[in-house]
Amino acid sequence: MDRVRVVVIGAGFGGLTVARSLAHASAPVEVVLVDRHNFHTFSPLLYQVATAGVAPDDIAPSLRGVVRRDRNVEFEMVEVVGVDFESRRVLVADGAPIAYDYLVLAAGAVSSDFGVPGVAEHALHLKSLADAIHVRRSVLCRFEASDRDPALIDDGELRVVVAGGGPTGVELSGALAELFTKVLAKDFRDLDVQRAEVVLVEATDSVLQSFSRPSRVEAVRELRARGVEIRLDAPIASVDGDGVVLRDGTRIAARTVIWCAGVQPSPLADALALPRGRGGGIAVGPDLSVETRGEVFVIGDFASAADRRGRPYPQLAPVAMQQARHVAHSIERRLAGRPTRRFRYVDKGTMATIGRRSAVAELPLRIRLGGTLGWLSWLGLHLVFLIGFRNRIVVLVNWVWNYLTWDRGNRVVMPPTELEEERGP
Ligand SMILES: Cc1cc2nc3c(=O)[nH]c(=O)nc-3n(C[C@H](O)[C@H](O)[C@H](O)COP(=O)(O)OP(=O)(O)OC[C@H]3O[C@@H](n4cnc5c(N)ncnc54)[C@H](O)[C@@H]3O)c2cc1C
């Protein structure tokens, strides 16, 4: 029997889960999983790479390794540049088009600057593994420069502005503060590391807007206890090489600005002539297929999908993974001549960690965890979801080591590649 070919674009949380679900399908399918990288990025731990807590490789398993045992799944490292929907072929930057019977678009999201001038030229981001390595290098290099010339500190060399008080901004701010006070203060004995500052700037009146009030209050208290300065109701008007300017005219001098303020669908969306929905994602129907092209499904951060009441799904890994399993089932149902079903998201809760022995977790049945209990559940959950037994062991060893010694063993500063230098800053 001829196999049906499913091409999956993007091997993030959504795409990889589709491929692995179809690996066990009863229907005769072959899967071609494509991504521009040869690794899967476990984005919840990117901030730990950025702050020297874990090594990049430990959160980025090789995709060929992950699908090695799935005989009907093939991986190709390619940059997708478009799709010819009429002839059902995926167009790639450097190679022959890839034919498909079913297509799953799971190309994720990139950072959005919301049109704020200077973000593209001067801010760092935390969306990819390369971004995290870039942040780590930049922060460590600022400390080295200040050690050579302490006068630079007056101009904000050791001040980091984190823009955006969502979970990423909160986690990064807490981890940077701990890196400065507990690790780099010991490394740089002649430097007044007390002068290093983390300023978390948030446009609304609270951090962690999607969490309950007690969790938000706890997050603010814990961040402040770690020395993070929090500026609320402080929208950023512009970013430049010397820092940020707030909408009320206040300037915060900082040589490092990390933009964690928003996302938009990957640029591939612009190359596809498909209807767009709220937030710019590809519009999909209740079963996550494109209305005019039933053989095309869209999932995760790349999709603009909503529940029965029209509320958009949050951009979270569990949403992408549940949608992925749903789409795998839908393809099997179609092949069996059965109708597809509406996707329903089962919310199992959200979490954010603030630092050592501090996290907030909001679970179903209004269960709220904070402090050490929240932190332990955060650690456990992230270990379970990290892909690869080796990675779990290595990350666990790192965490235990970091906890016992207040040290972080991943402080290598690699010179930027030519390409990174071109992209700056
Ligand atoms: C720093 C950070 C922390 C986060 N923390 C959490 C958390 O704690 N919990 C949580 O639930 N969610 C978290 N998220 C959100 C979560 O990572 C996303 O919701 C999730 O990754 C979405 O999955 P996805 O499959 O849609 O996209 P992604 O996982 O982003 O995967 C998209 C893939 O598509 C590939 N791709 C894109 N364009 C192309 C192209 N043109 N050609 C080839 N390949 C392409 C990319 O390389 C990537 O591998 C975090 C996100 C970030 C950035």
The ligand as a MOL file (V3000), in Angstrom:
LIG
                    3D

  0  0  0     0  0            999 V3000
M  V30 BEGIN CTAB
M  V30 COUNTS 53 58 0 0 0
M  V30 BEGIN ATOM
M  V30 1 C 12.4520 32.1150 26.4060 0
M  V30 2 C 11.1640 31.3500 26.3000 0
M  V30 3 C 10.6820 30.6870 27.4070 0
M  V30 4 C 9.4940 29.9710 27.3360 0
M  V30 5 N 9.0620 29.3200 28.4460 0
M  V30 6 C 7.9390 28.5730 28.3740 0
M  V30 7 C 7.5110 27.8020 29.4930 0
M  V30 8 O 8.1430 27.8180 30.5500 0
M  V30 9 N 6.3850 27.0540 29.3560 0
M  V30 10 C 5.6660 27.0210 28.1960 0
M  V30 11 O 4.6690 26.3130 28.1140 0
M  V30 12 N 6.0420 27.7500 27.1170 0
M  V30 13 C 7.1510 28.5080 27.1780 0
M  V30 14 N 7.5530 29.2410 26.0840 0
M  V30 15 C 6.6960 29.2500 24.8760 0
M  V30 16 C 6.9170 27.9910 24.0600 0
M  V30 17 O 8.2960 27.8230 23.8300 0
M  V30 18 C 6.1830 28.1050 22.7420 0
M  V30 19 O 4.8220 28.3330 22.9680 0
M  V30 20 C 6.3780 26.8320 21.9350 0
M  V30 21 O 7.7390 26.6580 21.6230 0
M  V30 22 C 5.5610 26.8510 20.6480 0
M  V30 23 O 5.8350 25.6810 19.9390 0
M  V30 24 P 5.8480 25.6980 18.3470 0
M  V30 25 O 6.0560 24.2780 17.9200 0
M  V30 26 O 4.6810 26.4180 17.8380 0
M  V30 27 O 7.1060 26.6010 17.9450 0
M  V30 28 P 8.6360 26.4280 18.2880 0
M  V30 29 O 8.8290 25.5110 19.4400 0
M  V30 30 O 9.1640 27.8060 18.3880 0
M  V30 31 O 9.2480 25.7310 16.9980 0
M  V30 32 C 9.2560 26.3530 15.7420 0
M  V30 33 C 10.3150 25.6780 14.8730 0
M  V30 34 O 10.1510 26.0990 13.5480 0
M  V30 35 C 11.4320 26.2870 12.9650 0
M  V30 36 N 11.2940 27.2080 11.8300 0
M  V30 37 C 10.7640 28.4510 11.8460 0
M  V30 38 N 10.7810 28.9740 10.6080 0
M  V30 39 C 11.3330 28.0400 9.7990 0
M  V30 40 C 11.6420 28.0030 8.3990 0
M  V30 41 N 11.3520 29.0240 7.5780 0
M  V30 42 N 12.2380 26.8980 7.9110 0
M  V30 43 C 12.5460 25.8460 8.7120 0
M  V30 44 N 12.2670 25.8360 10.0390 0
M  V30 45 C 11.6670 26.9130 10.5670 0
M  V30 46 C 12.2600 26.8570 14.1050 0
M  V30 47 O 13.6440 26.6390 13.8860 0
M  V30 48 C 11.7180 26.0690 15.3000 0
M  V30 49 O 12.4850 24.9130 15.5490 0
M  V30 50 C 8.7560 29.9480 26.1170 0
M  V30 51 C 9.2450 30.6200 24.9990 0
M  V30 52 C 10.4360 31.3060 25.0850 0
M  V30 53 C 10.9620 32.0160 23.8750 0
M  V30 END ATOM
M  V30 BEGIN BOND
M  V30 1 1 1 2
M  V30 2 1 2 3
M  V30 3 2 2 52
M  V30 4 2 3 4
M  V30 5 1 4 5
M  V30 6 1 4 50
M  V30 7 2 5 6
M  V30 8 1 6 7
M  V30 9 1 6 13
M  V30 10 2 7 8
M  V30 11 1 7 9
M  V30 12 1 9 10
M  V30 13 2 10 11
M  V30 14 1 10 12
M  V30 15 2 12 13
M  V30 16 1 13 14
M  V30 17 1 14 15
M  V30 18 1 14 50
M  V30 19 1 15 16
M  V30 20 1 16 17
M  V30 21 1 16 18
M  V30 22 1 18 19
M  V30 23 1 18 20
M  V30 24 1 20 21
M  V30 25 1 20 22
M  V30 26 1 22 23
M  V30 27 1 23 24
M  V30 28 2 24 25
M  V30 29 1 24 26
M  V30 30 1 24 27
M  V30 31 1 27 28
M  V30 32 2 28 29
M  V30 33 1 28 30
M  V30 34 1 28 31
M  V30 35 1 31 32
M  V30 36 1 32 33
M  V30 37 1 33 34
M  V30 38 1 33 48
M  V30 39 1 34 35
M  V30 40 1 35 36
M  V30 41 1 35 46
M  V30 42 1 36 37
M  V30 43 1 36 45
M  V30 44 2 37 38
M  V30 45 1 38 39
M  V30 46 1 39 40
M  V30 47 2 39 45
M  V30 48 1 40 41
M  V30 49 2 40 42
M  V30 50 1 42 43
M  V30 51 2 43 44
M  V30 52 1 44 45
M  V30 53 1 46 47
M  V30 54 1 46 48
M  V30 55 1 48 49
M  V30 56 2 50 51
M  V30 57 1 51 52
M  V30 58 1 52 53
M  V30 END BOND
M  V30 END CTAB
M  END
